[in-house]
Amino acid sequence: MRIVSLNLNGIRSAAKKGVFDWLAKSGADLVCVQELKAQAADMTAAMINPEGYFGYFHYAEKKGYSGVGIWSRKQPDEILEGLGIAEIDAEGRYVELRFGNLSVVSVYLPSGSSGEHRQAAKFAFMARFYPHLETLAASGREVVICGDWNIAHTEKDLKNWKGNQKNSGFLPEERAWIGDVFGKIGWVDVYRRLYPGHEGEAYTWWSNRGQAWAKNVGWRIDYQVATPGVAAGARAASVYKDARFSDHAPLIVDYEAPFA
């Protein structure tokens, strides 16, 4: 079972950069996407259901903003859009597909980099999302949560960690929170489980400023986070960098379990 997570930074922009040509060759069973920057009326048939895939989305109310989705080779038994929290769901940040005892989630945590009001919104999301993560972990289901978490967990998860300790995405409170997601609740950071020593190879986002991409001054903020059972079946992971569809790169993980 191959699962991909990718922040598109605009589905229309990514389409022009060849993301659907890549998707057709990717071998992915499920592709979790974030930051659609589109609403239902903006989506073409090929965007909703690329050849060989069924698409499921949670759009933001605000035009050209946020939004998440999942392309799946199989139709799910159940689709859950949103967290049931009005102010969060208005921003289109969560969609979950259920296949038997397996859930696959696409999530997009807020970025706090645009100012104090958005950092406050990010902390509010984190506070509300944590109990949901506890509930999912205790549900007895196998779950893979893919997404842009907008948090680099440790110093090896970004190039310039010394200069970013007071910046959104690497604040002590954020790092402690995601540390508790792994340490206290028991979710598994799948890439790090497979490759604890990979540093520069693990980055998934690069600023468009300066020469960040060329110099690999990146951040690892896109994760596949899984319950222990399905995480134990992860066999390989990689970050695809041969083409650029966004300021993020696709995070690909192959799991031993067949696609339910």
Secondary structure as GFF3:
##gff-version 3
##sequence-region A 1 260
A	DSSP	beta_strand	2	7	.	.	.	ID=ss1
A	DSSP	alpha_helix	11	16	.	.	.	ID=ss2
A	DSSP	alpha_helix	19	26	.	.	.	ID=ss3
A	DSSP	beta_strand	30	34	.	.	.	ID=ss4
A	DSSP	three_ten_helix	40	42	.	.	.	ID=ss5
A	DSSP	alpha_helix	45	48	.	.	.	ID=ss6
A	DSSP	beta_strand	54	58	.	.	.	ID=ss7
A	DSSP	beta_strand	68	72	.	.	.	ID=ss8
A	DSSP	beta_strand	78	81	.	.	.	ID=ss9
A	DSSP	alpha_helix	86	89	.	.	.	ID=ss10
A	DSSP	beta_strand	94	99	.	.	.	ID=ss11
A	DSSP	beta_strand	102	108	.	.	.	ID=ss12
A	DSSP	alpha_helix	116	137	.	.	.	ID=ss13
A	DSSP	beta_strand	142	148	.	.	.	ID=ss14
A	DSSP	three_ten_helix	155	157	.	.	.	ID=ss15
A	DSSP	three_ten_helix	162	164	.	.	.	ID=ss16
A	DSSP	alpha_helix	172	180	.	.	.	ID=ss17
A	DSSP	pi_helix	181	185	.	.	.	ID=ss18
A	DSSP	beta_strand	188	189	.	.	.	ID=ss19
A	DSSP	alpha_helix	190	194	.	.	.	ID=ss20
A	DSSP	three_ten_helix	200	202	.	.	.	ID=ss21
A	DSSP	beta_strand	205	206	.	.	.	ID=ss22
A	DSSP	alpha_helix	212	215	.	.	.	ID=ss23
A	DSSP	beta_strand	218	219	.	.	.	ID=ss24
A	DSSP	beta_strand	222	226	.	.	.	ID=ss25
A	DSSP	alpha_helix	228	231	.	.	.	ID=ss26
A	DSSP	beta_strand	234	239	.	.	.	ID=ss27
A	DSSP	beta_strand	251	255	.	.	.	ID=ss28
###
